[in-house]
Amino acid sequence: MNVIIFGPPGVGKGTQSKRLQEAYGLCHVSTGDILRREIAKKSKTGLEAEQHVTRGEMVPDELIIRLVKRRLANDVQCQRNGWLLDGFPRTARQANAMVLAGLTPHHILVLDADDATVSERVLRRARDASHSGRKVRADDNAQTVRTRLREYHSNRNAVLNEFDKCAASPDSNPRSTHLPARPRAGGCTKSRERFLSQPRFLRLSTVNGEPSVGNVTDSIRAALSQ
């Protein structure tokens, strides 16, 4: 099973990803974790990414796409057990790169919460880290959160549309949608054949990310079991 967990900063993607990794044995691929490791190593990639992360800007698509594709290609667990993408794709270009590479998600989980809730969660995370003597994440501050939320809202629909633009029309349930991976008549280009040839169903589920961690996990597991 291949899953994308998608949502605004602070909605709980990382927390829920760890729980799903434990429950299903999926290979958890967090672009945030990958970038933080590169930044800590002060690699060329890390130094380039750090300039964008500290300002709350999107890291360039080419850099993120390269890192994710490399991880999925080289990680045996990802190939054997399936993957869970956390923080990728964030733009339509990143989603399109997945389509063209034949990286087919079976399920997209969209965690929703209002901006005030996720902003407070991020700032509380920063306070807790500071009080406990842990390093505060460079992007855990009010200005960066505002920037990241603007970018999330401006990209959200384009990312989701990239996966279903060549799929048959979804059913009438907007909260849990089957997207059969087959082209509309005269619709798709040959460049998407690898993606579309998969005999799989892409399912999109929206989950309320505001309740307790346990309740959100239960909702996610119910969505994945359908």
Helices and strands as residue ranges (DSSP letters): E 3-6, H 13-24, E 27-30, H 31-41, H 44-53, H 61-74, H 76-81, E 83-86, H 92-101, E 107-112, H 115-131, H 142-164, E 176-180, G 190-192, H 193-196, E 201-208, H 213-225
